[in-house]
């Protein structure tokens, strides 16, 4: 659990940075700025990498997190960077990130 805790803290920190980068500007702030997009996508990549390192035990006891989907999204961001759909990223930020944040807070 010690390593898991470190990964969960890292995930939480990445989410906090993403929230800071988007700020109050929301979708417009994200869509209008290459800098914000790059910062957000980089944090999504590193956050997802930490999520892939969470132990199977934690993954099994927390099925509310779609660990498989996180790994898949990470692979798209890292390996298909020319094909990243910014609207898909925004939808992830708006719909999935708040649930992940709540789950991680619960696990911590």
Phi and psi in radians as a Rosetta constraint file:
Dihedral C 1 N 2 CA 2 C 2 CIRCULARHARMONIC -1.024 0.35
Dihedral N 2 CA 2 C 2 N 3 CIRCULARHARMONIC -0.872 0.35
Dihedral C 2 N 3 CA 3 C 3 CIRCULARHARMONIC -1.113 0.35
Dihedral N 3 CA 3 C 3 N 4 CIRCULARHARMONIC -0.711 0.35
Dihedral C 3 N 4 CA 4 C 4 CIRCULARHARMONIC -1.017 0.35
Dihedral N 4 CA 4 C 4 N 5 CIRCULARHARMONIC -0.741 0.35
Dihedral C 4 N 5 CA 5 C 5 CIRCULARHARMONIC -1.054 0.35
Dihedral N 5 CA 5 C 5 N 6 CIRCULARHARMONIC -0.741 0.35
Dihedral C 5 N 6 CA 6 C 6 CIRCULARHARMONIC -1.096 0.35
Dihedral N 6 CA 6 C 6 N 7 CIRCULARHARMONIC -0.734 0.35
Dihedral C 6 N 7 CA 7 C 7 CIRCULARHARMONIC -1.155 0.35
Dihedral N 7 CA 7 C 7 N 8 CIRCULARHARMONIC -0.695 0.35
Dihedral C 7 N 8 CA 8 C 8 CIRCULARHARMONIC -1.137 0.35
Dihedral N 8 CA 8 C 8 N 9 CIRCULARHARMONIC -0.695 0.35
Dihedral C 8 N 9 CA 9 C 9 CIRCULARHARMONIC -1.094 0.35
Dihedral N 9 CA 9 C 9 N 10 CIRCULARHARMONIC -0.742 0.35
Dihedral C 9 N 10 CA 10 C 10 CIRCULARHARMONIC -1.098 0.35
Dihedral N 10 CA 10 C 10 N 11 CIRCULARHARMONIC -0.734 0.35
Dihedral C 10 N 11 CA 11 C 11 CIRCULARHARMONIC -1.038 0.35
Dihedral N 11 CA 11 C 11 N 12 CIRCULARHARMONIC -0.805 0.35
Dihedral C 11 N 12 CA 12 C 12 CIRCULARHARMONIC -1.049 0.35
Dihedral N 12 CA 12 C 12 N 13 CIRCULARHARMONIC -0.741 0.35
Dihedral C 12 N 13 CA 13 C 13 CIRCULARHARMONIC -1.120 0.35
Dihedral N 13 CA 13 C 13 N 14 CIRCULARHARMONIC -0.702 0.35
Dihedral C 13 N 14 CA 14 C 14 CIRCULARHARMONIC -1.105 0.35
Dihedral N 14 CA 14 C 14 N 15 CIRCULARHARMONIC -0.732 0.35
Dihedral C 14 N 15 CA 15 C 15 CIRCULARHARMONIC -1.091 0.35
Dihedral N 15 CA 15 C 15 N 16 CIRCULARHARMONIC -0.743 0.35
Dihedral C 15 N 16 CA 16 C 16 CIRCULARHARMONIC -1.050 0.35
Dihedral N 16 CA 16 C 16 N 17 CIRCULARHARMONIC -0.734 0.35
Dihedral C 16 N 17 CA 17 C 17 CIRCULARHARMONIC -1.136 0.35
Dihedral N 17 CA 17 C 17 N 18 CIRCULARHARMONIC -0.746 0.35
Dihedral C 17 N 18 CA 18 C 18 CIRCULARHARMONIC -1.033 0.35
Dihedral N 18 CA 18 C 18 N 19 CIRCULARHARMONIC -0.805 0.35
Dihedral C 18 N 19 CA 19 C 19 CIRCULARHARMONIC -1.052 0.35
Dihedral N 19 CA 19 C 19 N 20 CIRCULARHARMONIC -0.674 0.35
Dihedral C 19 N 20 CA 20 C 20 CIRCULARHARMONIC -1.165 0.35
Dihedral N 20 CA 20 C 20 N 21 CIRCULARHARMONIC -0.742 0.35
Dihedral C 20 N 21 CA 21 C 21 CIRCULARHARMONIC -1.125 0.35
Dihedral N 21 CA 21 C 21 N 22 CIRCULARHARMONIC -0.675 0.35
Dihedral C 21 N 22 CA 22 C 22 CIRCULARHARMONIC -1.322 0.35
Dihedral N 22 CA 22 C 22 N 23 CIRCULARHARMONIC -0.651 0.35
Dihedral C 22 N 23 CA 23 C 23 CIRCULARHARMONIC 0.977 0.35
Dihedral N 23 CA 23 C 23 N 24 CIRCULARHARMONIC -2.607 0.35
Dihedral C 23 N 24 CA 24 C 24 CIRCULARHARMONIC -1.409 0.35
Dihedral N 24 CA 24 C 24 N 25 CIRCULARHARMONIC -0.186 0.35
Dihedral C 24 N 25 CA 25 C 25 CIRCULARHARMONIC -1.302 0.35
Dihedral N 25 CA 25 C 25 N 26 CIRCULARHARMONIC -0.311 0.35
Dihedral C 25 N 26 CA 26 C 26 CIRCULARHARMONIC 0.996 0.35
Dihedral N 26 CA 26 C 26 N 27 CIRCULARHARMONIC -2.413 0.35
Dihedral C 26 N 27 CA 27 C 27 CIRCULARHARMONIC -1.032 0.35
Dihedral N 27 CA 27 C 27 N 28 CIRCULARHARMONIC -0.709 0.35
Dihedral C 27 N 28 CA 28 C 28 CIRCULARHARMONIC -1.083 0.35
Dihedral N 28 CA 28 C 28 N 29 CIRCULARHARMONIC -0.770 0.35
Dihedral C 28 N 29 CA 29 C 29 CIRCULARHARMONIC -1.052 0.35
Dihedral N 29 CA 29 C 29 N 30 CIRCULARHARMONIC -0.667 0.35
Dihedral C 29 N 30 CA 30 C 30 CIRCULARHARMONIC -1.254 0.35
Dihedral N 30 CA 30 C 30 N 31 CIRCULARHARMONIC -0.862 0.35
Dihedral C 30 N 31 CA 31 C 31 CIRCULARHARMONIC -1.231 0.35
Dihedral N 31 CA 31 C 31 N 32 CIRCULARHARMONIC -0.495 0.35
Dihedral C 31 N 32 CA 32 C 32 CIRCULARHARMONIC -1.539 0.35
Dihedral N 32 CA 32 C 32 N 33 CIRCULARHARMONIC -0.107 0.35
Dihedral C 32 N 33 CA 33 C 33 CIRCULARHARMONIC -2.290 0.35
Dihedral N 33 CA 33 C 33 N 34 CIRCULARHARMONIC 2.048 0.35
Dihedral C 33 N 34 CA 34 C 34 CIRCULARHARMONIC -1.058 0.35
Dihedral N 34 CA 34 C 34 N 35 CIRCULARHARMONIC -0.643 0.35
Dihedral C 34 N 35 CA 35 C 35 CIRCULARHARMONIC -1.101 0.35
Dihedral N 35 CA 35 C 35 N 36 CIRCULARHARMONIC -0.777 0.35
Dihedral C 35 N 36 CA 36 C 36 CIRCULARHARMONIC -1.155 0.35
Dihedral N 36 CA 36 C 36 N 37 CIRCULARHARMONIC -0.760 0.35
Dihedral C 36 N 37 CA 37 C 37 CIRCULARHARMONIC -1.015 0.35
Dihedral N 37 CA 37 C 37 N 38 CIRCULARHARMONIC -0.839 0.35
Dihedral C 37 N 38 CA 38 C 38 CIRCULARHARMONIC -1.078 0.35
Dihedral N 38 CA 38 C 38 N 39 CIRCULARHARMONIC -0.753 0.35
Dihedral C 38 N 39 CA 39 C 39 CIRCULARHARMONIC -1.139 0.35
Dihedral N 39 CA 39 C 39 N 40 CIRCULARHARMONIC -0.765 0.35
Dihedral C 39 N 40 CA 40 C 40 CIRCULARHARMONIC -1.141 0.35
Dihedral N 40 CA 40 C 40 N 41 CIRCULARHARMONIC -0.834 0.35
Dihedral C 40 N 41 CA 41 C 41 CIRCULARHARMONIC -1.112 0.35
Dihedral N 41 CA 41 C 41 N 42 CIRCULARHARMONIC -0.697 0.35
Dihedral C 41 N 42 CA 42 C 42 CIRCULARHARMONIC -1.068 0.35
Dihedral N 42 CA 42 C 42 N 43 CIRCULARHARMONIC -0.750 0.35
Dihedral C 42 N 43 CA 43 C 43 CIRCULARHARMONIC -1.223 0.35
Dihedral N 43 CA 43 C 43 N 44 CIRCULARHARMONIC -0.584 0.35
Dihedral C 43 N 44 CA 44 C 44 CIRCULARHARMONIC -1.110 0.35
Dihedral N 44 CA 44 C 44 N 45 CIRCULARHARMONIC -0.710 0.35
Dihedral C 44 N 45 CA 45 C 45 CIRCULARHARMONIC -1.088 0.35
Dihedral N 45 CA 45 C 45 N 46 CIRCULARHARMONIC -0.869 0.35
Dihedral C 45 N 46 CA 46 C 46 CIRCULARHARMONIC -1.214 0.35
Dihedral N 46 CA 46 C 46 N 47 CIRCULARHARMONIC -0.619 0.35
Dihedral C 46 N 47 CA 47 C 47 CIRCULARHARMONIC -1.088 0.35
Dihedral N 47 CA 47 C 47 N 48 CIRCULARHARMONIC -0.801 0.35
Dihedral C 47 N 48 CA 48 C 48 CIRCULARHARMONIC -1.169 0.35
Dihedral N 48 CA 48 C 48 N 49 CIRCULARHARMONIC -0.606 0.35
Dihedral C 48 N 49 CA 49 C 49 CIRCULARHARMONIC -1.088 0.35
Dihedral N 49 CA 49 C 49 N 50 CIRCULARHARMONIC -0.751 0.35
Dihedral C 49 N 50 CA 50 C 50 CIRCULARHARMONIC -1.097 0.35
Dihedral N 50 CA 50 C 50 N 51 CIRCULARHARMONIC -0.675 0.35
Dihedral C 50 N 51 CA 51 C 51 CIRCULARHARMONIC -1.111 0.35
Dihedral N 51 CA 51 C 51 N 52 CIRCULARHARMONIC -0.582 0.35
Dihedral C 51 N 52 CA 52 C 52 CIRCULARHARMONIC -1.219 0.35
Dihedral N 52 CA 52 C 52 N 53 CIRCULARHARMONIC -0.311 0.35
Dihedral C 52 N 53 CA 53 C 53 CIRCULARHARMONIC -1.651 0.35
Dihedral N 53 CA 53 C 53 N 54 CIRCULARHARMONIC -0.036 0.35
Dihedral C 53 N 54 CA 54 C 54 CIRCULARHARMONIC -1.144 0.35
Dihedral N 54 CA 54 C 54 N 55 CIRCULARHARMONIC 2.405 0.35
Dihedral C 54 N 55 CA 55 C 55 CIRCULARHARMONIC -1.082 0.35
Dihedral N 55 CA 55 C 55 N 56 CIRCULARHARMONIC 2.697 0.35
Dihedral C 55 N 56 CA 56 C 56 CIRCULARHARMONIC -1.057 0.35
Dihedral N 56 CA 56 C 56 N 57 CIRCULARHARMONIC -0.609 0.35
Dihedral C 56 N 57 CA 57 C 57 CIRCULARHARMONIC -1.048 0.35
Dihedral N 57 CA 57 C 57 N 58 CIRCULARHARMONIC -0.818 0.35
Dihedral C 57 N 58 CA 58 C 58 CIRCULARHARMONIC -1.171 0.35
Dihedral N 58 CA 58 C 58 N 59 CIRCULARHARMONIC -0.737 0.35
Dihedral C 58 N 59 CA 59 C 59 CIRCULARHARMONIC -1.044 0.35
Dihedral N 59 CA 59 C 59 N 60 CIRCULARHARMONIC -0.722 0.35
Dihedral C 59 N 60 CA 60 C 60 CIRCULARHARMONIC -1.221 0.35
Dihedral N 60 CA 60 C 60 N 61 CIRCULARHARMONIC -0.595 0.35
Dihedral C 60 N 61 CA 61 C 61 CIRCULARHARMONIC -1.477 0.35
Dihedral N 61 CA 61 C 61 N 62 CIRCULARHARMONIC -0.088 0.35
Dihedral C 61 N 62 CA 62 C 62 CIRCULARHARMONIC -2.302 0.35
Dihedral N 62 CA 62 C 62 N 63 CIRCULARHARMONIC 1.185 0.35
Dihedral C 62 N 63 CA 63 C 63 CIRCULARHARMONIC -1.263 0.35
Dihedral N 63 CA 63 C 63 N 64 CIRCULARHARMONIC -0.138 0.35
Dihedral C 63 N 64 CA 64 C 64 CIRCULARHARMONIC -1.170 0.35
Dihedral N 64 CA 64 C 64 N 65 CIRCULARHARMONIC -0.302 0.35
Dihedral C 64 N 65 CA 65 C 65 CIRCULARHARMONIC -1.699 0.35
Dihedral N 65 CA 65 C 65 N 66 CIRCULARHARMONIC 2.236 0.35
Dihedral C 65 N 66 CA 66 C 66 CIRCULARHARMONIC -1.500 0.35
Dihedral N 66 CA 66 C 66 N 67 CIRCULARHARMONIC 1.422 0.35
Dihedral C 66 N 67 CA 67 C 67 CIRCULARHARMONIC -1.048 0.35
Dihedral N 67 CA 67 C 67 N 68 CIRCULARHARMONIC -0.659 0.35
Dihedral C 67 N 68 CA 68 C 68 CIRCULARHARMONIC -1.101 0.35
Dihedral N 68 CA 68 C 68 N 69 CIRCULARHARMONIC -0.762 0.35
Dihedral C 68 N 69 CA 69 C 69 CIRCULARHARMONIC -1.135 0.35
Dihedral N 69 CA 69 C 69 N 70 CIRCULARHARMONIC -0.663 0.35
Dihedral C 69 N 70 CA 70 C 70 CIRCULARHARMONIC -1.090 0.35
Dihedral N 70 CA 70 C 70 N 71 CIRCULARHARMONIC -0.799 0.35
Dihedral C 70 N 71 CA 71 C 71 CIRCULARHARMONIC -1.062 0.35
Dihedral N 71 CA 71 C 71 N 72 CIRCULARHARMONIC -0.751 0.35
Dihedral C 71 N 72 CA 72 C 72 CIRCULARHARMONIC -1.111 0.35
Dihedral N 72 CA 72 C 72 N 73 CIRCULARHARMONIC -0.728 0.35
Dihedral C 72 N 73 CA 73 C 73 CIRCULARHARMONIC -1.131 0.35
Dihedral N 73 CA 73 C 73 N 74 CIRCULARHARMONIC -0.695 0.35
Dihedral C 73 N 74 CA 74 C 74 CIRCULARHARMONIC -1.030 0.35
Dihedral N 74 CA 74 C 74 N 75 CIRCULARHARMONIC -0.790 0.35
Dihedral C 74 N 75 CA 75 C 75 CIRCULARHARMONIC -1.076 0.35
Dihedral N 75 CA 75 C 75 N 76 CIRCULARHARMONIC -0.681 0.35
Dihedral C 75 N 76 CA 76 C 76 CIRCULARHARMONIC -1.108 0.35
Dihedral N 76 CA 76 C 76 N 77 CIRCULARHARMONIC -0.829 0.35
Dihedral C 76 N 77 CA 77 C 77 CIRCULARHARMONIC -1.097 0.35
Dihedral N 77 CA 77 C 77 N 78 CIRCULARHARMONIC -0.665 0.35
Dihedral C 77 N 78 CA 78 C 78 CIRCULARHARMONIC -1.451 0.35
Dihedral N 78 CA 78 C 78 N 79 CIRCULARHARMONIC -0.768 0.35
Dihedral C 78 N 79 CA 79 C 79 CIRCULARHARMONIC -1.737 0.35
Dihedral N 79 CA 79 C 79 N 80 CIRCULARHARMONIC -0.327 0.35
Dihedral C 79 N 80 CA 80 C 80 CIRCULARHARMONIC -2.102 0.35
Dihedral N 80 CA 80 C 80 N 81 CIRCULARHARMONIC 0.690 0.35
Dihedral C 80 N 81 CA 81 C 81 CIRCULARHARMONIC -1.016 0.35
Dihedral N 81 CA 81 C 81 N 82 CIRCULARHARMONIC -0.469 0.35
Dihedral C 81 N 82 CA 82 C 82 CIRCULARHARMONIC -1.320 0.35
Dihedral N 82 CA 82 C 82 N 83 CIRCULARHARMONIC -0.339 0.35
Dihedral C 82 N 83 CA 83 C 83 CIRCULARHARMONIC -1.862 0.35
Dihedral N 83 CA 83 C 83 N 84 CIRCULARHARMONIC 0.266 0.35
Dihedral C 83 N 84 CA 84 C 84 CIRCULARHARMONIC -1.177 0.35
Dihedral N 84 CA 84 C 84 N 85 CIRCULARHARMONIC 2.186 0.35
Dihedral C 84 N 85 CA 85 C 85 CIRCULARHARMONIC -1.589 0.35
Dihedral N 85 CA 85 C 85 N 86 CIRCULARHARMONIC 1.927 0.35
Dihedral C 85 N 86 CA 86 C 86 CIRCULARHARMONIC -1.082 0.35
Dihedral N 86 CA 86 C 86 N 87 CIRCULARHARMONIC -0.545 0.35
Dihedral C 86 N 87 CA 87 C 87 CIRCULARHARMONIC -1.186 0.35
Dihedral N 87 CA 87 C 87 N 88 CIRCULARHARMONIC -0.667 0.35
Dihedral C 87 N 88 CA 88 C 88 CIRCULARHARMONIC -1.120 0.35
Dihedral N 88 CA 88 C 88 N 89 CIRCULARHARMONIC -0.729 0.35
Dihedral C 88 N 89 CA 89 C 89 CIRCULARHARMONIC -1.075 0.35
Dihedral N 89 CA 89 C 89 N 90 CIRCULARHARMONIC -0.800 0.35
Dihedral C 89 N 90 CA 90 C 90 CIRCULARHARMONIC -1.067 0.35
Dihedral N 90 CA 90 C 90 N 91 CIRCULARHARMONIC -0.758 0.35
Dihedral C 90 N 91 CA 91 C 91 CIRCULARHARMONIC -1.055 0.35
Dihedral N 91 CA 91 C 91 N 92 CIRCULARHARMONIC -0.647 0.35
Dihedral C 91 N 92 CA 92 C 92 CIRCULARHARMONIC -1.122 0.35
Dihedral N 92 CA 92 C 92 N 93 CIRCULARHARMONIC -0.764 0.35
Dihedral C 92 N 93 CA 93 C 93 CIRCULARHARMONIC -1.080 0.35
Dihedral N 93 CA 93 C 93 N 94 CIRCULARHARMONIC -0.738 0.35
Dihedral C 93 N 94 CA 94 C 94 CIRCULARHARMONIC -1.350 0.35
Dihedral N 94 CA 94 C 94 N 95 CIRCULARHARMONIC -0.653 0.35
Dihedral C 94 N 95 CA 95 C 95 CIRCULARHARMONIC -1.780 0.35
Dihedral N 95 CA 95 C 95 N 96 CIRCULARHARMONIC -0.712 0.35
Dihedral C 95 N 96 CA 96 C 96 CIRCULARHARMONIC -1.668 0.35
Dihedral N 96 CA 96 C 96 N 97 CIRCULARHARMONIC -0.618 0.35
Dihedral C 96 N 97 CA 97 C 97 CIRCULARHARMONIC -1.086 0.35
Dihedral N 97 CA 97 C 97 N 98 CIRCULARHARMONIC -0.743 0.35
Dihedral C 97 N 98 CA 98 C 98 CIRCULARHARMONIC -1.069 0.35
Dihedral N 98 CA 98 C 98 N 99 CIRCULARHARMONIC -0.658 0.35
Dihedral C 98 N 99 CA 99 C 99 CIRCULARHARMONIC -1.185 0.35
Dihedral N 99 CA 99 C 99 N 100 CIRCULARHARMONIC -0.712 0.35
Dihedral C 99 N 100 CA 100 C 100 CIRCULARHARMONIC -1.125 0.35
Dihedral N 100 CA 100 C 100 N 101 CIRCULARHARMONIC -0.746 0.35
Dihedral C 100 N 101 CA 101 C 101 CIRCULARHARMONIC -1.020 0.35
Dihedral N 101 CA 101 C 101 N 102 CIRCULARHARMONIC -0.817 0.35
Dihedral C 101 N 102 CA 102 C 102 CIRCULARHARMONIC -1.091 0.35
Dihedral N 102 CA 102 C 102 N 103 CIRCULARHARMONIC -0.732 0.35
Dihedral C 102 N 103 CA 103 C 103 CIRCULARHARMONIC -1.139 0.35
Dihedral N 103 CA 103 C 103 N 104 CIRCULARHARMONIC -0.743 0.35
Dihedral C 103 N 104 CA 104 C 104 CIRCULARHARMONIC -1.138 0.35
Dihedral N 104 CA 104 C 104 N 105 CIRCULARHARMONIC -0.746 0.35
Dihedral C 104 N 105 CA 105 C 105 CIRCULARHARMONIC -1.037 0.35
Dihedral N 105 CA 105 C 105 N 106 CIRCULARHARMONIC -0.698 0.35
Dihedral C 105 N 106 CA 106 C 106 CIRCULARHARMONIC -1.133 0.35
Dihedral N 106 CA 106 C 106 N 107 CIRCULARHARMONIC -0.736 0.35
Dihedral C 106 N 107 CA 107 C 107 CIRCULARHARMONIC -1.173 0.35
Dihedral N 107 CA 107 C 107 N 108 CIRCULARHARMONIC -0.598 0.35
